[in-house]
Amino acid sequence: MKTIDIEGSIREEVGKRNTKQLRKKGHVPCILYRGGKVVHFEAPEKNFFKLVYSPDVYLVNLKLNGEVYNGVMQDIQFHPVNDRIQHIDFYEVVEKHPFWMRIPVRYEGVPAGVTDGGKEIVKMRKVVVRALPKDMPDEIKLDVTQLNIGDSIRVADISYENLEILDDPNSVMVLIKSPRGGAAFALPEDMEEGEEAAEGEEGAEEGAEEGAAEGEGAEEGAEGEE
């Protein structure tokens, strides 16, 4: 996995007042979960920009008071009005212990159904996976070139070695939808497009003439009744 370094410092004080002061000076209060222990720390908000505002996922080297902890971001809170980072939770990564992460999904290729006029609908851009640190991928790659109209890929359809997918197996990840109004059809080989239009016009004229004749017969019948 890709790695990123973030420097911060252990919090000597915790509580609402201290948290408010940290945010006021542009710092983010954070928690690192280390097994049964909790480490409270802080860091300038700008230190998290590359980690937070990126489609990639990272293994984070947290440098706190001279110590280095390996972790991953597992939860983040934003301010409801200004979208500033309010709080981040990290989970320590231990070499021999599996952990979970949200991993981005990359759909590769152009589906056959799209070439035939269908539309590719992506339902999931990330999946939750569980693996050892050495087996955790940067992304999940799915080849969609063989998908025809009406086909889909579900969570249960993907399989990676030494990787457990934690999302609902029945969840649809991507599907190929038929074009609106139904599939297009081809004209018979022995009929030109202009001929089809001409036949349609002739049929319309014949129908109009028949309607006029019926109208004349109805008028004659009415005169007889009078």
Buried (B, 14 or more C-beta within 10 A) or exposed (E): BEEBEBEBEEBEEEEEEBBEEBBEEEBBBBBBBBEEEEBBBBBBBEBBEEBEEEEEBBBBBBBBEEEEBBBBBBEBEEEEEEEEBBBBBBBBBBEEEBBBBBBBBEBEEEBBBBEBEBBBEEEBEBBEBBBBBEBBBBBBEBEBEEBEBEBBBBBEEBEBEEBEBEBEEEEBBBBBBBEEEEEEEEEEEEEEEEEEEEEEEEEEEEEEEEEEEEEEEEEEEEEEEE
